[in-house]
Each structure stands twice: as C-alpha cells, then as structure tokens.
Amino acid sequence: MTSHQTTQTMKPATAARKLGVYLEATPADFQEGVVSRGELNALQSDPPEWLVELRREGPHPRPVVAAKLGVSIAGLARGGVTEALTTEQIEALKVELPAWLRRERATQAEVRNEAARIKEKNAERADQARRPRP
C-alpha cells in the first residue's frame, strides 16, 4: 500500500504574513493563487526581485511597521496609523517623532522592563525550588 502525500498549501494572505509583506502590494499572480510549503521555502531562501524590493521599500504590513517604529500594533492604532506604510513614511515618522509615537515607545519600554522583571523573578523562584532545603 502506498500513501499519497498531499502538498501543503496556504492562502496568499498566510504566505504574505509569513514573508512579512503587505499582501495588496504583491504581484497579482501571488495574490490570486495558492502557495505551497515548497514555494514558500523557495521565496524565503531565494527571494525574487519583487519580494526584495517590497521588503526594502514597502508598503509594510502593520506588524512590520510597529517593529520598525518600536511600538505595539495597538499603539499604531492609538496613534491613528491603520494603513500600511512605506519605508520612507516610517523614516519620516521617526524624524518627526510625534507625541503619540514618543508616548507609545515609552509604553513599550515599560512593558519590556516589566516582562524582564517577571522573567527574572520567575528564574529566582525556579532556582530556589531546585535548591535542597536544610
């Protein structure tokens, strides 16, 4: 008996998310088809020119925009950024440094500090739990 192995495929939106690109900016044939796991791996290991250009210039999806600005996705929304931005627009925001961006960066720094504090506290607890009690 031979088993038939089906090719794993994904929707273009899923592939775009995994590639870190904005779906609406990808070529039409990418948007209209399905992407196999092998094709995704090929795109990641040897990206075509359109993918290289899209990653460099944008427009970038919100998770990428948030990471480049050092804020959360929710912070982008609070700041009124709901659309994809190009690299040029992101750089302009970094130079302009509006009040919402300063505020969201401070919030993000607090969140990171709190996460580090909790991680350290949990590591201390785990270390104490491993120590033999007298």
N, C-alpha and C positions, 0 to 999 in steps of 0.2 A: 504494500500500500504506500503510495507516495502522497505526501502532504503538499498542498498548494499554499505557497506563501504569498499573501496579498501585499501589494506595495502600500506602505503607509502614505497617505496624502493628507494635506491640510488646506484649509481655505486660504486665499490670498491674504486676508486680514491677519490670520495667525502667523503666516510666514513673514509678513511685513513687521509684525511686532517682534518676532524672534530676530529679525535682521536689524531692528532698531530704526526703521524708516517709516515715513508717513505714506500710507497706502495710496492716497489720492495723487501723490507725486510720482508713483511708479509707472512704468510703461503699461499701456492698455493690455497687452498680451499677458502680463503678470497679473493684473487686476481681474482679468476675465477667466483665467484658468485655475487649475489646482496645482499645488506644489507638492512633489513627493519628498520624502525624507532625503533621498539621494540628491535631488535637485537643490534642496536647502543646504545640504552639506557642501555641495559644489559652489553655491553662491557665497557661502561663508569662507571657504578656503581659497577660492579664486574669483573674487567679485568682478563682474563686468564693469565697464566704464560708467554706465548709468548708476550703478549702486555706489561706486566710489564717489562720484560727483554728488549724489544725493546725501551720502553720509557727511561729506565735507561742507556742502553749501546749504543743504536743507531744501525745502522746509522739513523741520524736525517734528516728530510727534511729542506730545506733552511730557512723557517720561524723560525724554532726552533733553527737552528744553529745561525742565525742572532741575535735572542733574547739572546741566551747564551753568545754570544760574545759582545753584547751591540752595534750592528751596524744595519744598514738597509739591506734589501735584495739586493738593488742596490749597497750598499757598499761592500757586499760579492763579487758581480760580478766584481766590480772595483778592488778588491783585488785578483781576479783570482780564487775565490772559486765558482765553478759551480756545484760540486757534493755534495751528502750527506756526512756528516762527522759523525764519531763515537764520543762518549763522550771522549774517550782517545785522539783523534785527536784535538778536541775542547780544551781540557785542555792543550795539547802541544802548541797550538797557543797562549793560554793565557799566558803561561810561556815564550815562545819565544818572544811574543809581537812585531811582525814585523812592519816596518814603516807604511805599509798600514793600519794595524789594529789600530795603535795609531791615524793616521790621520782620519780614519772613526769614531772612538769613539769620537774624538774632534768635528767632523762634527755633529754627532748625538747629542752631548751635546748642541751645538749651536742651533740645530733645536728644542730641548726640551725647551731651555731657551726662544727662540723666541715664541714658542707656549704658554708658560706660560705668557709671557709679553702681548701677544694679548688677551689671556683669561682674564687677569686682567684688561686690558684697556676696553674690552667689558663689563665686570662686572661693572666698574665705569660708563660707559655710560648708562647702564641699570638702575643703581642706581640713576643717575642724572635725567633720564627720569621719574622715579617714584616720584621724589620729587615735591611737588607743587611749582609752580613759584609764586614769590611775585607780 
